[in-house]
Amino acid sequence: MDFGEALDALRAGQKVSREGWNGRGMWLALQVPDEHSKMRRPYIYMRPVDGDFVPWVASQSDLLANDWLVV
């Protein structure tokens, strides 16, 4: 799937990943803040190989890729 479809999946509460990523177990999810959150706007975060969650910003390669999948 392309990034637009991956973004739709994130908005539907699913996790997505790319076949082209080198690390196993890496995925993205969308965080929607609630009234107890310090953040006020939704954001995408990543679970990298080490398991620690980090904010994620798409590269041009990610935006143009067609190897996105739901995990």
PQR file with spaces between the fields and no chain letter, atoms N, CA, C, O and H, PARSE charges and radii, in Angstrom:
ATOM       1  N    MET     1       0.841   -1.175    0.000 -0.4000 1.5000
ATOM       2  CA   MET     1       0.000    0.000    0.000 -0.0000 2.0000
ATOM       3  C    MET     1       0.884    1.236    0.000  0.5500 1.7000
ATOM       4  O    MET     1       2.059    1.157    0.359 -0.5500 1.4000
ATOM       5  N    ASP     2       0.332    2.378   -0.400 -0.4000 1.5000
ATOM       6  CA   ASP     2       1.102    3.613   -0.406 -0.0000 2.0000
ATOM       7  C    ASP     2       0.927    4.334    0.933  0.5500 1.7000
ATOM       8  O    ASP     2       0.187    3.872    1.802 -0.5500 1.4000
ATOM       9  H    ASP     2      -0.622    2.442   -0.692  0.4000 1.0000
ATOM      10  N    PHE     3       1.615    5.475    1.092 -0.4000 1.5000
ATOM      11  CA   PHE     3       1.571    6.163    2.376 -0.0000 2.0000
ATOM      12  C    PHE     3       0.180    6.698    2.697  0.5500 1.7000
ATOM      13  O    PHE     3      -0.208    6.727    3.865 -0.5500 1.4000
ATOM      14  H    PHE     3       2.215    5.850    0.386  0.4000 1.0000
ATOM      15  N    GLY     4      -0.571    7.117    1.696 -0.4000 1.5000
ATOM      16  CA   GLY     4      -1.933    7.577    1.945 -0.0000 2.0000
ATOM      17  C    GLY     4      -2.787    6.498    2.581  0.5500 1.7000
ATOM      18  O    GLY     4      -3.551    6.765    3.509 -0.5500 1.4000
ATOM      19  H    GLY     4      -0.256    7.093    0.747  0.4000 1.0000
ATOM      20  N    GLU     5      -2.656    5.285    2.084 -0.4000 1.5000
ATOM      21  CA   GLU     5      -3.403    4.155    2.661 -0.0000 2.0000
ATOM      22  C    GLU     5      -2.874    3.818    4.052  0.5500 1.7000
ATOM      23  O    GLU     5      -3.648    3.466    4.942 -0.5500 1.4000
ATOM      24  H    GLU     5      -2.036    5.068    1.331  0.4000 1.0000
ATOM      25  N    ALA     6      -1.563    3.924    4.242 -0.4000 1.5000
ATOM      26  CA   ALA     6      -0.974    3.683    5.563 -0.0000 2.0000
ATOM      27  C    ALA     6      -1.489    4.711    6.564  0.5500 1.7000
ATOM      28  O    ALA     6      -1.780    4.373    7.712 -0.5500 1.4000
ATOM      29  H    ALA     6      -0.934    4.210    3.519  0.4000 1.0000
ATOM      30  N    LEU     7      -1.601    5.961    6.133 -0.4000 1.5000
ATOM      31  CA   LEU     7      -2.118    7.009    7.006 -0.0000 2.0000
ATOM      32  C    LEU     7      -3.578    6.741    7.373  0.5500 1.7000
ATOM      33  O    LEU     7      -3.977    6.959    8.517 -0.5500 1.4000
ATOM      34  H    LEU     7      -1.365    6.235    5.201  0.4000 1.0000
ATOM      35  N    ASP     8      -4.366    6.275    6.425 -0.4000 1.5000
ATOM      36  CA   ASP     8      -5.750    5.892    6.728 -0.0000 2.0000
ATOM      37  C    ASP     8      -5.785    4.777    7.764  0.5500 1.7000
ATOM      38  O    ASP     8      -6.619    4.797    8.669 -0.5500 1.4000
ATOM      39  H    ASP     8      -4.042    6.097    5.496  0.4000 1.0000
ATOM      40  N    ALA     9      -4.883    3.803    7.637 -0.4000 1.5000
ATOM      41  CA   ALA     9      -4.817    2.700    8.602 -0.0000 2.0000
ATOM      42  C    ALA     9      -4.441    3.231    9.989  0.5500 1.7000
ATOM      43  O    ALA     9      -5.009    2.798   10.991 -0.5500 1.4000
ATOM      44  H    ALA     9      -4.206    3.787    6.902  0.4000 1.0000
ATOM      45  N    LEU    10      -3.483    4.172   10.052 -0.4000 1.5000
ATOM      46  CA   LEU    10      -3.111    4.772   11.337 -0.0000 2.0000
ATOM      47  C    LEU    10      -4.304    5.471   11.962  0.5500 1.7000
ATOM      48  O    LEU    10      -4.548    5.332   13.160 -0.5500 1.4000
ATOM      49  H    LEU    10      -3.022    4.524    9.238  0.4000 1.0000
ATOM      50  N    ARG    11      -5.041    6.215   11.170 -0.4000 1.5000
ATOM      51  CA   ARG    11      -6.224    6.924   11.672 -0.0000 2.0000
ATOM      52  C    ARG    11      -7.299    5.961   12.164  0.5500 1.7000
ATOM      53  O    ARG    11      -8.104    6.314   13.026 -0.5500 1.4000
ATOM      54  H    ARG    11      -4.843    6.328   10.196  0.4000 1.0000
ATOM      55  N    ALA    12      -7.313    4.747   11.621 -0.4000 1.5000
ATOM      56  CA   ALA    12      -8.278    3.720   12.038 -0.0000 2.0000
ATOM      57  C    ALA    12      -7.780    2.938   13.252  0.5500 1.7000
ATOM      58  O    ALA    12      -8.429    1.985   13.686 -0.5500 1.4000
ATOM      59  H    ALA    12      -6.659    4.460   10.921  0.4000 1.0000
ATOM      60  N    GLY    13      -6.628    3.337   13.804 -0.4000 1.5000
ATOM      61  CA   GLY    13      -6.122    2.689   15.015 -0.0000 2.0000
ATOM      62  C    GLY    13      -5.188    1.518   14.772  0.5500 1.7000
ATOM      63  O    GLY    13      -4.830    0.808   15.712 -0.5500 1.4000
ATOM      64  H    GLY    13      -6.101    4.111   13.451  0.4000 1.0000
ATOM      65  N    GLN    14      -4.789    1.304   13.527 -0.4000 1.5000
ATOM      66  CA   GLN    14      -3.896    0.194   13.212 -0.0000 2.0000
ATOM      67  C    GLN    14      -2.434    0.655   13.245  0.5500 1.7000
ATOM      68  O    GLN    14      -2.143    1.849   13.175 -0.5500 1.4000
ATOM      69  H    GLN    14      -5.080    1.880   12.763  0.4000 1.0000
ATOM      70  N    LYS    15      -1.534   -0.308   13.352 -0.4000 1.5000
ATOM      71  CA   LYS    15      -0.099   -0.050   13.277 -0.0000 2.0000
ATOM      72  C    LYS    15       0.365   -0.393   11.871  0.5500 1.7000
ATOM      73  O    LYS    15      -0.143   -1.326   11.249 -0.5500 1.4000
ATOM      74  H    LYS    15      -1.770   -1.278   13.409  0.4000 1.0000
ATOM      75  N    VAL    16       1.333    0.367   11.375 -0.4000 1.5000
ATOM      76  CA   VAL    16       1.862    0.127   10.035 -0.0000 2.0000
ATOM      77  C    VAL    16       3.382    0.038   10.069  0.5500 1.7000
ATOM      78  O    VAL    16       4.036    0.519   10.994 -0.5500 1.4000
ATOM      79  H    VAL    16       1.746    1.125   11.880  0.4000 1.0000
ATOM      80  N    SER    17       3.915   -0.587    9.038 -0.4000 1.5000
ATOM      81  CA   SER    17       5.351   -0.744    8.889 -0.0000 2.0000
ATOM      82  C    SER    17       5.674   -0.745    7.405  0.5500 1.7000
ATOM      83  O    SER    17       4.780   -0.742    6.558 -0.5500 1.4000
ATOM      84  H    SER    17       3.384   -0.978    8.287  0.4000 1.0000
ATOM      85  N    ARG    18       6.972   -0.751    7.104 -0.4000 1.5000
ATOM      86  CA   ARG    18       7.410   -0.848    5.717 -0.0000 2.0000
ATOM      87  C    ARG    18       8.229   -2.102    5.522  0.5500 1.7000
ATOM      88  O    ARG    18       9.060   -2.442    6.364 -0.5500 1.4000
ATOM      89  H    ARG    18       7.698   -0.754    7.791  0.4000 1.0000
ATOM      90  N    GLU    19       8.005   -2.787    4.429 -0.4000 1.5000
ATOM      91  CA   GLU    19       8.818   -3.954    4.097 -0.0000 2.0000
ATOM      92  C    GLU    19      10.271   -3.556    3.895  0.5500 1.7000
ATOM      93  O    GLU    19      11.168   -4.360    4.152 -0.5500 1.4000
ATOM      94  H    GLU    19       7.330   -2.511    3.745  0.4000 1.0000
ATOM      95  N    GLY    20      10.524   -2.324    3.437 -0.4000 1.5000
ATOM      96  CA   GLY    20      11.870   -1.858    3.147 -0.0000 2.0000
ATOM      97  C    GLY    20      12.694   -1.453    4.358  0.5500 1.7000
ATOM      98  O    GLY    20      13.887   -1.182    4.220 -0.5500 1.4000
ATOM      99  H    GLY    20       9.796   -1.671    3.229  0.4000 1.0000
ATOM     100  N    TRP    21      12.091   -1.403    5.542 -0.4000 1.5000
ATOM     101  CA   TRP    21      12.867   -1.053    6.734 -0.0000 2.0000
ATOM     102  C    TRP    21      13.761   -2.211    7.126  0.5500 1.7000
ATOM     103  O    TRP    21      13.358   -3.371    7.045 -0.5500 1.4000
ATOM     104  H    TRP    21      11.122   -1.623    5.653  0.4000 1.0000
ATOM     105  N    ASN    22      14.977   -1.898    7.552 -0.4000 1.5000
ATOM     106  CA   ASN    22      15.971   -2.929    7.866 -0.0000 2.0000
ATOM     107  C    ASN    22      15.694   -3.664    9.169  0.5500 1.7000
ATOM     108  O    ASN    22      15.967   -4.861    9.268 -0.5500 1.4000
ATOM     109  H    ASN    22      15.305   -0.956    7.618  0.4000 1.0000
ATOM     110  N    GLY    23      15.162   -2.982   10.162 -0.4000 1.5000
ATOM     111  CA   GLY    23      14.960   -3.613   11.463 -0.0000 2.0000
ATOM     112  C    GLY    23      13.672   -4.385   11.555  0.5500 1.7000
ATOM     113  O    GLY    23      12.646   -3.958   11.026 -0.5500 1.4000
ATOM     114  H    GLY    23      14.939   -2.010   10.082  0.4000 1.0000
ATOM     115  N    ARG    24      13.713   -5.521   12.223 -0.4000 1.5000
ATOM     116  CA   ARG    24      12.496   -6.313   12.451 -0.0000 2.0000
ATOM     117  C    ARG    24      11.746   -5.766   13.663  0.5500 1.7000
ATOM     118  O    ARG    24      12.352   -5.317   14.636 -0.5500 1.4000
ATOM     119  H    ARG    24      14.547   -5.868   12.653  0.4000 1.0000
ATOM     120  N    GLY    25      10.439   -5.811   13.586 -0.4000 1.5000
ATOM     121  CA   GLY    25       9.616   -5.373   14.708 -0.0000 2.0000
ATOM     122  C    GLY    25       9.393   -3.875   14.781  0.5500 1.7000
ATOM     123  O    GLY    25       8.841   -3.383   15.765 -0.5500 1.4000
ATOM     124  H    GLY    25       9.947   -6.176   12.795  0.4000 1.0000
ATOM     125  N    MET    26       9.811   -3.141   13.760 -0.4000 1.5000
ATOM     126  CA   MET    26       9.593   -1.699   13.743 -0.0000 2.0000
ATOM     127  C    MET    26       8.189   -1.406   13.221  0.5500 1.7000
ATOM     128  O    MET    26       7.733   -2.039   12.268 -0.5500 1.4000
ATOM     129  H    MET    26      10.260   -3.541   12.961  0.4000 1.0000
ATOM     130  N    TRP    27       7.513   -0.459   13.838 -0.4000 1.5000
ATOM     131  CA   TRP    27       6.195   -0.067   13.364 -0.0000 2.0000
ATOM     132  C    TRP    27       5.874    1.357   13.796  0.5500 1.7000
ATOM     133  O    TRP    27       6.549    1.934   14.649 -0.5500 1.4000
ATOM     134  H    TRP    27       7.883    0.055   14.612  0.4000 1.0000
ATOM     135  N    LEU    28       4.824    1.909   13.185 -0.4000 1.5000
ATOM     136  CA   LEU    28       4.318    3.240   13.515 -0.0000 2.0000
ATOM     137  C    LEU    28       2.914    3.125   14.073  0.5500 1.7000
ATOM     138  O    LEU    28       2.175    2.197   13.744 -0.5500 1.4000
ATOM     139  H    LEU    28       4.276    1.440   12.492  0.4000 1.0000
ATOM     140  N    ALA    29       2.555    4.079   14.924 -0.4000 1.5000
ATOM     141  CA   ALA    29       1.191    4.184   15.432 -0.0000 2.0000
ATOM     142  C    ALA    29       0.862    5.662   15.595  0.5500 1.7000
ATOM     143  O    ALA    29       1.755    6.506   15.674 -0.5500 1.4000
ATOM     144  H    ALA    29       3.155    4.832   15.191  0.4000 1.0000
ATOM     145  N    LEU    30      -0.415    5.956   15.642 -0.4000 1.5000
ATOM     146  CA   LEU    30      -0.887    7.324   15.832 -0.0000 2.0000
ATOM     147  C    LEU    30      -1.324    7.496   17.275  0.5500 1.7000
ATOM     148  O    LEU    30      -2.108    6.697   17.788 -0.5500 1.4000
ATOM     149  H    LEU    30      -1.140    5.270   15.578  0.4000 1.0000
ATOM     150  N    GLN    31      -0.823    8.531   17.930 -0.4000 1.5000
ATOM     151  CA   GLN    31      -1.241    8.861   19.291 -0.0000 2.0000
ATOM     152  C    GLN    31      -2.201   10.037   19.227  0.5500 1.7000
ATOM     153  O    GLN    31      -1.863   11.097   18.700 -0.5500 1.4000
ATOM     154  H    GLN    31      -0.187    9.180   17.513  0.4000 1.0000
ATOM     155  N    VAL    32      -3.381    9.848   19.758 -0.4000 1.5000
ATOM     156  CA   VAL    32      -4.360   10.927   19.835 -0.0000 2.0000
ATOM     157  C    VAL    32      -4.449   11.340   21.302  0.5500 1.7000
ATOM     158  O    VAL    32      -4.940   10.572   22.129 -0.5500 1.4000
ATOM     159  H    VAL    32      -3.655    8.987   20.186  0.4000 1.0000
ATOM     160  N    PRO    33      -3.983   12.542   21.634 -0.5600 1.5000
ATOM     161  CA   PRO    33      -3.975   12.969   23.037  0.2800 2.0000
ATOM     162  C    PRO    33      -5.379   13.062   23.634  0.5500 1.7000
ATOM     163  O    PRO    33      -6.358   13.300   22.926 -0.5500 1.4000
ATOM     164  N    ASP    34      -5.452   12.872   24.941 -0.4000 1.5000
ATOM     165  CA   ASP    34      -6.700   13.066   25.667 -0.0000 2.0000
ATOM     166  C    ASP    34      -6.516   14.238   26.638  0.5500 1.7000
ATOM     167  O    ASP    34      -5.505   14.937   26.578 -0.5500 1.4000
ATOM     168  H    ASP    34      -4.657   12.678   25.516  0.4000 1.0000
ATOM     169  N    GLU    35      -7.471   14.449   27.514 -0.4000 1.5000
ATOM     170  CA   GLU    35      -7.417   15.608   28.406 -0.0000 2.0000
ATOM     171  C    GLU    35      -6.264   15.539   29.412  0.5500 1.7000
ATOM     172  O    GLU    35      -5.916   16.557   30.009 -0.5500 1.4000
ATOM     173  H    GLU    35      -8.293   13.881   27.563  0.4000 1.0000
ATOM     174  N    HIS    36      -5.667   14.363   29.612 -0.4000 1.5000
ATOM     175  CA   HIS    36      -4.556   14.209   30.550 -0.0000 2.0000
ATOM     176  C    HIS    36      -3.187   14.295   29.882  0.5500 1.7000
ATOM     177  O    HIS    36      -2.166   14.260   30.568 -0.5500 1.4000
ATOM     178  H    HIS    36      -5.950   13.535   29.127  0.4000 1.0000
ATOM     179  N    SER    37      -3.153   14.406   28.567 -0.4000 1.5000
ATOM     180  CA   SER    37      -1.900   14.424   27.815 -0.0000 2.0000
ATOM     181  C    SER    37      -1.269   15.816   27.832  0.5500 1.7000
ATOM     182  O    SER    37      -1.956   16.837   27.874 -0.5500 1.4000
ATOM     183  H    SER    37      -3.983   14.434   28.010  0.4000 1.0000
ATOM     184  N    LYS    38       0.046   15.817   27.800 -0.4000 1.5000
ATOM     185  CA   LYS    38       0.753   17.086   27.660 -0.0000 2.0000
ATOM     186  C    LYS    38       0.702   17.570   26.220  0.5500 1.7000
ATOM     187  O    LYS    38       0.695   18.775   25.970 -0.5500 1.4000
ATOM     188  H    LYS    38       0.604   14.988   27.766  0.4000 1.0000
ATOM     189  N    MET    39       0.665   16.647   25.279 -0.4000 1.5000
ATOM     190  CA   MET    39       0.552   17.002   23.867 -0.0000 2.0000
ATOM     191  C    MET    39      -0.914   17.308   23.576  0.5500 1.7000
ATOM     192  O    MET    39      -1.806   16.711   24.179 -0.5500 1.4000
ATOM     193  H    MET    39       0.671   15.668   25.483  0.4000 1.0000
ATOM     194  N    ARG    40      -1.162   18.223   22.667 -0.4000 1.5000
ATOM     195  CA   ARG    40      -2.532   18.619   22.358 -0.0000 2.0000
ATOM     196  C    ARG    40      -2.983   18.204   20.970  0.5500 1.7000
ATOM     197  O    ARG    40      -4.176   18.237   20.671 -0.5500 1.4000
ATOM     198  H    ARG    40      -0.437   18.708   22.177  0.4000 1.0000
ATOM     199  N    ARG    41      -2.046   17.814   20.121 -0.4000 1.5000
ATOM     200  CA   ARG    41      -2.380   17.413   18.754 -0.0000 2.0000
ATOM     201  C    ARG    41      -1.929   15.980   18.517  0.5500 1.7000
ATOM     202  O    ARG    41      -0.963   15.523   19.127 -0.5500 1.4000
ATOM     203  H    ARG    41      -1.076   17.787   20.365  0.4000 1.0000
ATOM     204  N    PRO    42      -2.623   15.269   17.635 -0.5600 1.5000
ATOM     205  CA   PRO    42      -2.199   13.902   17.310  0.2800 2.0000
ATOM     206  C    PRO    42      -0.793   13.900   16.703  0.5500 1.7000
ATOM     207  O    PRO    42      -0.378   14.862   16.057 -0.5500 1.4000
ATOM     208  N    TYR    43      -0.084   12.814   16.923 -0.4000 1.5000
ATOM     209  CA   TYR    43       1.254   12.656   16.354 -0.0000 2.0000
ATOM     210  C    TYR    43       1.519   11.176   16.090  0.5500 1.7000
ATOM     211  O    TYR    43       0.906   10.295   16.693 -0.5500 1.4000
ATOM     212  H    TYR    43      -0.422   12.033   17.447  0.4000 1.0000
ATOM     213  N    ILE    44       2.447   10.932   15.174 -0.4000 1.5000
ATOM     214  CA   ILE    44       2.854    9.565   14.844 -0.0000 2.0000
ATOM     215  C    ILE    44       4.127    9.247   15.604  0.5500 1.7000
ATOM     216  O    ILE    44       5.053   10.057   15.655 -0.5500 1.4000
ATOM     217  H    ILE    44       2.946   11.648   14.684  0.4000 1.0000
ATOM     218  N    TYR    45       4.166    8.056   16.195 -0.4000 1.5000
ATOM     219  CA   TYR    45       5.377    7.618   16.879 -0.0000 2.0000
ATOM     220  C    TYR    45       5.811    6.269   16.336  0.5500 1.7000
ATOM     221  O    TYR    45       5.024    5.540   15.731 -0.5500 1.4000
ATOM     222  H    TYR    45       3.414    7.399   16.154  0.4000 1.0000
ATOM     223  N    MET    46       7.074    5.951   16.563 -0.4000 1.5000
ATOM     224  CA   MET    46       7.660    4.714   16.052 -0.0000 2.0000
ATOM     225  C    MET    46       8.136    3.829   17.198  0.5500 1.7000
ATOM     226  O    MET    46       8.597    4.304   18.236 -0.5500 1.4000
ATOM     227  H    MET    46       7.713    6.543   17.054  0.4000 1.0000
ATOM     228  N    ARG    47       8.008    2.542   16.974 -0.4000 1.5000
ATOM     229  CA   ARG    47       8.666    1.569   17.837 -0.0000 2.0000
ATOM     230  C    ARG    47       9.850    1.038   17.028  0.5500 1.7000
ATOM     231  O    ARG    47       9.668    0.182   16.162 -0.5500 1.4000
ATOM     232  H    ARG    47       7.633    2.155   16.131  0.4000 1.0000
ATOM     233  N    PRO    48      11.069    1.538   17.301 -0.5600 1.5000
ATOM     234  CA   PRO    48      12.242    1.036   16.597  0.2800 2.0000
ATOM     235  C    PRO    48      12.695   -0.306   17.167  0.5500 1.7000
ATOM     236  O    PRO    48      12.051   -0.859   18.058 -0.5500 1.4000
ATOM     237  N    VAL    49      13.789   -0.814   16.656 -0.4000 1.5000
ATOM     238  CA   VAL    49      14.284   -2.140   17.035 -0.0000 2.0000
ATOM     239  C    VAL    49      14.527   -2.254   18.537  0.5500 1.7000
ATOM     240  O    VAL    49      14.265   -3.307   19.117 -0.5500 1.4000
ATOM     241  H    VAL    49      14.312   -0.365   15.932  0.4000 1.0000
ATOM     242  N    ASP    50      15.025   -1.191   19.182 -0.4000 1.5000
ATOM     243  CA   ASP    50      15.344   -1.283   20.622 -0.0000 2.0000
ATOM     244  C    ASP    50      14.101   -1.254   21.514  0.5500 1.7000
ATOM     245  O    ASP    50      14.209   -1.461   22.722 -0.5500 1.4000
ATOM     246  H    ASP    50      15.238   -0.336   18.711  0.4000 1.0000
ATOM     247  N    GLY    51      12.916   -0.999   20.934 -0.4000 1.5000
ATOM     248  CA   GLY    51      11.673   -1.056   21.685 -0.0000 2.0000
ATOM     249  C    GLY    51      11.260    0.230   22.364  0.5500 1.7000
ATOM     250  O    GLY    51      10.147    0.311   22.884 -0.5500 1.4000
ATOM     251  H    GLY    51      12.828   -0.830   19.952  0.4000 1.0000
ATOM     252  N    ASP    52      12.118    1.245   22.378 -0.4000 1.5000
ATOM     253  CA   ASP    52      11.766    2.531   22.971 -0.0000 2.0000
ATOM     254  C    ASP    52      10.978    3.354   21.961  0.5500 1.7000
ATOM     255  O    ASP    52      11.388    3.474   20.806 -0.5500 1.4000
ATOM     256  H    ASP    52      13.022    1.180   21.955  0.4000 1.0000
ATOM     257  N    PHE    53       9.861    3.917   22.379 -0.4000 1.5000
ATOM     258  CA   PHE    53       9.035    4.708   21.478 -0.0000 2.0000
ATOM     259  C    PHE    53       9.664    6.074   21.235  0.5500 1.7000
ATOM     260  O    PHE    53      10.188    6.694   22.160 -0.5500 1.4000
ATOM     261  H    PHE    53       9.528    3.819   23.317  0.4000 1.0000
ATOM     262  N    VAL    54       9.612    6.542   19.991 -0.4000 1.5000
ATOM     263  CA   VAL    54      10.176    7.840   19.622 -0.0000 2.0000
ATOM     264  C    VAL    54       9.236    8.543   18.646  0.5500 1.7000
ATOM     265  O    VAL    54       8.511    7.877   17.907 -0.5500 1.4000
ATOM     266  H    VAL    54       9.187    6.039   19.239  0.4000 1.0000
ATOM     267  N    PRO    55       9.234    9.880   18.631 -0.5600 1.5000
ATOM     268  CA   PRO    55       8.461   10.596   17.611  0.2800 2.0000
ATOM     269  C    PRO    55       8.994   10.236   16.232  0.5500 1.7000
ATOM     270  O    PRO    55      10.177    9.933   16.076 -0.5500 1.4000
ATOM     271  N    TRP    56       8.119   10.270   15.232 -0.4000 1.5000
ATOM     272  CA   TRP    56       8.522    9.901   13.878 -0.0000 2.0000
ATOM     273  C    TRP    56       8.128   10.989   12.893  0.5500 1.7000
ATOM     274  O    TRP    56       7.030   11.541   12.959 -0.5500 1.4000
ATOM     275  H    TRP    56       7.158   10.516   15.359  0.4000 1.0000
ATOM     276  N    VAL    57       9.047   11.289   11.975 -0.4000 1.5000
ATOM     277  CA   VAL    57       8.799   12.220   10.882 -0.0000 2.0000
ATOM     278  C    VAL    57       9.141   11.486    9.590  0.5500 1.7000
ATOM     279  O    VAL    57      10.215   10.894    9.482 -0.5500 1.4000
ATOM     280  H    VAL    57       9.939   10.841   11.922  0.4000 1.0000
ATOM     281  N    ALA    58       8.250   11.520    8.620 -0.4000 1.5000
ATOM     282  CA   ALA    58       8.437   10.789    7.366 -0.0000 2.0000
ATOM     283  C    ALA    58       9.543   11.412    6.512  0.5500 1.7000
ATOM     284  O    ALA    58       9.681   12.633    6.435 -0.5500 1.4000
ATOM     285  H    ALA    58       7.378   12.002    8.708  0.4000 1.0000
ATOM     286  N    SER    59      10.321   10.543    5.878 -0.4000 1.5000
ATOM     287  CA   SER    59      11.279   10.994    4.866 -0.0000 2.0000
ATOM     288  C    SER    59      10.569   11.007    3.515  0.5500 1.7000
ATOM     289  O    SER    59       9.461   10.485    3.390 -0.5500 1.4000
ATOM     290  H    SER    59      10.208    9.551    5.941  0.4000 1.0000
ATOM     291  N    GLN    60      11.188   11.590    2.527 -0.4000 1.5000
ATOM     292  CA   GLN    60      10.596   11.554    1.192 -0.0000 2.0000
ATOM     293  C    GLN    60      10.498   10.119    0.689  0.5500 1.7000
ATOM     294  O    GLN    60       9.539    9.764    0.004 -0.5500 1.4000
ATOM     295  H    GLN    60      12.087   12.015    2.628  0.4000 1.0000
ATOM     296  N    SER    61      11.485    9.296    1.024 -0.4000 1.5000
ATOM     297  CA   SER    61      11.426    7.881    0.631 -0.0000 2.0000
ATOM     298  C    SER    61      10.214    7.196    1.238  0.5500 1.7000
ATOM     299  O    SER    61       9.541    6.414    0.567 -0.5500 1.4000
ATOM     300  H    SER    61      12.264    9.585    1.580  0.4000 1.0000
ATOM     301  N    ASP    62       9.929    7.487    2.518 -0.4000 1.5000
ATOM     302  CA   ASP    62       8.759    6.900    3.171 -0.0000 2.0000
ATOM     303  C    ASP    62       7.470    7.366    2.503  0.5500 1.7000
ATOM     304  O    ASP    62       6.568    6.564    2.257 -0.5500 1.4000
ATOM     305  H    ASP    62      10.476    8.122    3.063  0.4000 1.0000
ATOM     306  N    LEU    63       7.384    8.665    2.208 -0.4000 1.5000
ATOM     307  CA   LEU    63       6.163    9.213    1.614 -0.0000 2.0000
ATOM     308  C    LEU    63       5.868    8.639    0.237  0.5500 1.7000
ATOM     309  O    LEU    63       4.704    8.487   -0.131 -0.5500 1.4000
ATOM     310  H    LEU    63       8.116    9.316    2.407  0.4000 1.0000
ATOM     311  N    LEU    64       6.914    8.315   -0.533 -0.4000 1.5000
ATOM     312  CA   LEU    64       6.731    7.838   -1.902 -0.0000 2.0000
ATOM     313  C    LEU    64       6.754    6.319   -2.036  0.5500 1.7000
ATOM     314  O    LEU    64       6.551    5.787   -3.128 -0.5500 1.4000
ATOM     315  H    LEU    64       7.860    8.439   -0.234  0.4000 1.0000
ATOM     316  N    ALA    65       6.998    5.621   -0.930 -0.4000 1.5000
ATOM     317  CA   ALA    65       7.095    4.155   -0.963 -0.0000 2.0000
ATOM     318  C    ALA    65       5.732    3.507   -1.160  0.5500 1.7000
ATOM     319  O    ALA    65       4.701    4.063   -0.779 -0.5500 1.4000
ATOM     320  H    ALA    65       7.162    6.053   -0.043  0.4000 1.0000
ATOM     321  N    ASN    66       5.746    2.327   -1.761 -0.4000 1.5000
ATOM     322  CA   ASN    66       4.532    1.520   -1.955 -0.0000 2.0000
ATOM     323  C    ASN    66       4.604    0.194   -1.207  0.5500 1.7000
ATOM     324  O    ASN    66       3.863   -0.738   -1.517 -0.5500 1.4000
ATOM     325  H    ASN    66       6.583    1.876   -2.071  0.4000 1.0000
ATOM     326  N    ASP    67       5.496    0.111   -0.225 -0.4000 1.5000
ATOM     327  CA   ASP    67       5.671   -1.145    0.506 -0.0000 2.0000
ATOM     328  C    ASP    67       5.155   -1.092    1.939  0.5500 1.7000
ATOM     329  O    ASP    67       5.611   -1.847    2.798 -0.5500 1.4000
ATOM     330  H    ASP    67       6.098    0.869    0.026  0.4000 1.0000
ATOM     331  N    TRP    68       4.207   -0.199    2.192 -0.4000 1.5000
ATOM     332  CA   TRP    68       3.608   -0.100    3.523 -0.0000 2.0000
ATOM     333  C    TRP    68       2.663   -1.277    3.754  0.5500 1.7000
ATOM     334  O    TRP    68       2.020   -1.762    2.823 -0.5500 1.4000
ATOM     335  H    TRP    68       3.838    0.415    1.494  0.4000 1.0000
ATOM     336  N    LEU    69       2.586   -1.728    5.002 -0.4000 1.5000
ATOM     337  CA   LEU    69       1.671   -2.808    5.363 -0.0000 2.0000
ATOM     338  C    LEU    69       1.167   -2.631    6.772  0.5500 1.7000
ATOM     339  O    LEU    69       1.825   -2.005    7.603 -0.5500 1.4000
ATOM     340  H    LEU    69       3.108   -1.333    5.759  0.4000 1.0000
ATOM     341  N    VAL    70       0.005   -3.178    7.040 -0.4000 1.5000
ATOM     342  CA   VAL    70      -0.575   -3.169    8.388 -0.0000 2.0000
ATOM     343  C    VAL    70       0.043   -4.314    9.164  0.5500 1.7000
ATOM     344  O    VAL    70       0.168   -5.426    8.651 -0.5500 1.4000
ATOM     345  H    VAL    70      -0.530   -3.686    6.365  0.4000 1.0000
ATOM     346  N    VAL    71       0.434   -4.038   10.414 -0.4000 1.5000
ATOM     347  CA   VAL    71       1.014   -5.089   11.269 -0.0000 2.0000
ATOM     348  C    VAL    71       0.073   -5.417   12.408  0.5500 1.7000
ATOM     349  O    VAL    71       0.381   -6.275   13.235 -0.5500 1.4000
ATOM     350  H    VAL    71       0.333   -3.134   10.831  0.4000 1.0000
